Structures are given as structure tokens and as C-alpha cells.
Amino acid sequence: MPAARSENLEVDASLPEVNVSRSVVVRVLYATLGFAFLGLGIAGTFIPGIPGFLNLLVALWLFSMSSERMHTWMLENKYFGQSLRDYKAGLGIPRRIKVIAVTSITVAVTLSVTFAITNIYARIGLIALGLYGIWFVLSRPTREVEVARRQEMAEAIPGR
């Protein structure tokens, strides 16, 4: 496990700087949108069909433009901070989260097109949206695979 700890130290060092806007109006707009996406991200953790992690990423970016304090709070949050830091560092999404996301999208879309939506075009649109969501999640790096790859690369470098 010590290798994972040193990996996290390298990850934290590679995070981009916060670029807070100089304009008060722009900061307020970004912060307002940041709180809205933060709320959607938290709701998406519990409600299938709402992309929780994606909304948290958008909120993180919006806070990086509006509030260094909120940006830092999100990165240090005990519930989702590590996932955001890992994603920003290029480590991707944990396998467990990918399984939950794909399962949630599949169940929500299946139930919706089976029981809630009668219009064929709306069904096709929802299925397409669900497939895009699944593609997006699966196309991101898997954290466990990326950490193992980086550890192998580090071990292969002589003198390290």
C-alpha cells in the first residue's frame, strides 16, 4: 500500500491551479452555476438517470473560475474529493463507480422506455442518450488499471 500513498502524493502535485475570474459579476455567475451543478451532482448520487460524477466535475470547473475556497472544499471533500482528484490527475473512474453508473443508466432507461414513455421518438432519443452516457463512462480510464500502469512504468525506470 505505500506505493498507492506515494501515487496519491504525485497526483495531488499535478492538479491544475485555480484561475478565479477578476470580474465580480462573472465570479457570481460561475459560483451560482457551480452550486447548481454541485446540487445536481449530489442528487445524481442517489437518483438514477442524473449523472452525478459529471455534474460534480462541471461544478469543480465552475468553482475553479469563481471560488478557490469552494474548489478546495470539493477536492478535499471526504465523500467525492478523492474521485475528483483522481479524475483530474488522469487516473479515471474507479471500476465500482463505472459498474454502478452503467447499471443505473441501463435500469433507468429501460424502466422509462418500458413504462413511462409512449412516444417512439422520445423512446429512441432516451435510448440514444443512455447509450451515450454508457459510452462516456466506459471510455474514461479505469482508476485501478491506470494506477497499475503507472506503477509498472515507475518500476521500469532505472534509479527510481
Secondary structure, DSSP 8 states (H G I E B T S, - for coil): -HHHHHHHHHHHHT-------S-HHHHHHHHHHHHHHHHHHHHHHHSTTS-HHHHHHHHHHHHHHH-HHHHHHHHH-TTTHHHHHHHHTT--B-HHHHHHHHHHHHHHHHHIIIII---HHHHHHHHHHHHHHHHHHHHS-BHHHHHHHHHHHHHHSTT-
